[in-house]
Structures are given as structure tokens and as C-alpha cells.
Amino acid sequence: MSTAASSETTDSAVTGDEGAKPSRTPRIPRIPRRIAVPDGLRPYGAPLLLYGATKLVGTVVFAILLMASGEYRGKNPRFGGGAHWWDVLATWDGWWYLQVAEKGYDPGPLRRLDPGGMFTVEQNSVAFFPLYPGLIRGTSEVTGLGLYGSGILVSVIASFVAAAGIYAVISLLAGARAGTIAAGLWAVAPGSGVEWAVYSESVFVAIAAWCCYCVMKGRWVAAGLLAFVAGLNRPTSAALIGAVGLAALVTLARRESRRKHGVAGPVYAMIAAPLGLLTYIVWVGLSMGELTAYFTLQREGWLHFFDFGAYTLDVLGNTLIGKHDYVFAFSVPDLLAVQLVLALPFLIVLMLRKRPPLVLVAYTLASVISVLGTQQIFGNTSRYLLPCFPLLLAPAAAMSRLGWPALTVFFATAAPASGWYAHYVLFELGIP
């Protein structure tokens, strides 16, 4: 009887008969079909995908070329060599950054070398600013990675932040399509081989792009802080610091903009922006017993100093007649650098025709003057100009009128080609 009653109750529950208490089936949580992306981040998907894919292709081609040559195996691990192709990415300047990350600084008095040589002062790690090696050390402590892996990780992540910043700036001026293309162009720009290496360019461009964006949006406190941080990363941050200060000064000088932005924000940006750069240079001077020690070290220890363009003109004259009677002569990198220098006036005029904001104009022109007016390794001109991302504005705007089939052909060609002209030429045929 009990069994029949139980069966009858069950049947009534299933068939929904009146008087029967419906059974409660457990609710199964709905699994989302895709990960929700915040609305604010969605516009960055396309530019970051284009940047990453393009950069990856160039890096793979670079690796293939290095292994095909094999010359890195016979070089000093400090000067372009190593047991594996990827070791090359942490040589030259990368070696110095890893030394700072591991051991810190040793800023003793300047040590004079015997006269008659190319360098008259012994090189010292204080010539390399602390932000990037500090990030390497911090990343290593947090993740457990070695210093080399941490350096690459910092550079790769920073490169994506930089590409996002370039997209943000260019899209404000020429639309989202142009911003996406600009991010892709930065991946294949001459000198872009250092973006995924143990070099500080990616960190600097990430800071510079977002700093310019903050100025364009009137976020003066953020702009001042970013310019301050940039001053702890590279001496070339002087161009960014000057651009932020000039934009703030012009904002204060105009009544309408002063009413819109107020006074406190621009004044704060003007004061905060140079403090990082000045603090580090003064610290080096006090630590080495000479206030101008940093500049002496750069001039006599690395032969890097501002000469108002005399060295650039010397290289241009020699290269055009097929001679190499100048210091730091590397035929292939120098020839590519000459072509880039000759293209600069055209790129600058095209940029100015787009009427970009003052901060972009001042930052770009100051950066170009700094590069062309300084004696340094001429073959690295492409690397030194890599932070001049506003020069991508006009090409990206023009290319935004092309259809995706044409753009696909362009990037499918430029990506592998960059593995040679932006990576291999820089690291293997010259000194990055």
C-alpha cells in the first residue's frame, strides 16, 4: 500500500495533477558564453590585436635570420652574443639594465682613462635611468622570474600599453580606424626591434603617449605625474617635460582655457613634470662629486653629447658620397638612417597639416631636434625616433581610407620585412 501511494504521489507530481506539491529541481547556473569585457576597454581590442600579431611576425622573422646567420654564438654575451638567439635581446644597453636591476648603482667619482683613446672616462651604470631596471627587479621579486625574463615581460606589457596609448591619441584626432592603423604602424616602424627587448623604449613610449593623451583631455594632474615618472626613465624625457610645460603655460595664458581648466592643474603639471629628471641628474652629480657628472659621463664615456647637428651633417655628407670617415660607422644601419632622416621633413609637414594639439607638436619637434642635434650612434636614429609616435598621424589617417584587403596586404608585407630592417639590422648589423 505504501509503495502504491508513493508511486501515485510521484506520478501526480510529474503530471502536474491538482493537489500534488510540485517538486523543486535545482537551478543550474548559466555559464556565460564569453568573458565580459568592460565597455571602456572594447575599443582597444582591434589595435592591440593588430599590434601583437604584427610584432610577433617580425620577431619570428628576426629569430629565423639570427639562427640562419649564427654569428651571435661567437660574440661576447655582453656585446650581441649568447647561447640562444633570444639572448641577443639582452645585450648592449640591455646588459647594463640587467646589471642595475641585479646590483643597483655604484656612483663613485668619475674615473679618468689614459689619454689617446676614444673614451676618456670609464663607463658607469648611472648613465642608465632607474625606472626600467626598477620595474625589472620588482617584477622578478613578484613573479619569481629571472631578471632576463622579467625584463622581456616588462617590455612586452609596456609595448601593448604604448600601442593602446598611441591608439587613444590618434583616434581622438583622426578616428578609431586611423588609431588602429597607427598602433600597427608602430609595430613595424624602423627601430621597433627594441620594443620586445631589454630596452626602455616601450616603457617610455607608454608613458609619453598617455601623458600626451591626458594633456589633450585636460587631465593635468595625471599628465604632470606621468611626465615626472618619464623623467626617471630616459634623459630624452626632457622633450616630453618641455611639451607638457609649454601646453600648461599656454593654457594659463589664454582666458578661455584658463576658465575651462582652472589654474591649479596646469600649474601643478608645470611644477611636477621636471622633478623626476632633475632629481636623478642632481643625485648622480652629488654621488659622483661633480654636479655635471652625468653629462660628462655621457660625453666622455659614451661620446653622446649635443653638438647642434654637426655629427648628423658629417654622417649625411659621408654617406652620400660613399665614405665612412666618422665615429660609429655601420654601413647598412647608417644608410637606412639617412633615408629616415630625409623623410623627416615630409612627415613633419604632413603632421602639421593635421593641426594636432600643441603638446604633440612641441613633443615631436623637440624630440627630433634632440636626436638630430646629438652626436650618438647614427645607425640608431630609428630607435631614437621611435618615441615620435605623432609622426604616424598623417600616414595612419591616409591609410584609414583604404579597405581592409589593401591594409592586410600592407601589414602582411611590412611585418616580416620589419624582422630585417627593424630588428636584424639594428641588433646584428649595428649596435642598438
Secondary structure, 3 states (H helix, E strand, C coil): CHHHHHHHHHHHHHHCCCCCCCCCCCCCCCCCCCCCCCCCCHHHHHHHHHHHHHHHHHHHHHHHHHHHHCHHHHCCCCCCCCCCHHHHHHCCHHHHHHHHHHHCCCCCCCCECCCCCCCCECCCHHHCCCHHHHHHHHHHHHHCCCHHHHHHHHHHHHHHHHHHHHHHHHHHHHCHHHHHHHHHHHHHCCCHHHCCCCCCHHHHHHHHHHHHHHHHCCCHHHHHHHHHHHCCCCCCHHHHHHHHHHHHHHHHHCHHHHHHHCCHHHHHHHHHCCHHHHHHHHHHHHHHCCCCHHHHHHHHHCCCEECCCHHHHHHHHHHHCCCCCCCCCCHHHHHHHHHHHHHHHHHHHHHHHCCCCHHHHHHHHHHHHHHHCEECCHHHHHHHCCCCHHHHHHHHHHHCCCCHHHHHHHHHHHHHHHHHHHHHHHHCCCCC
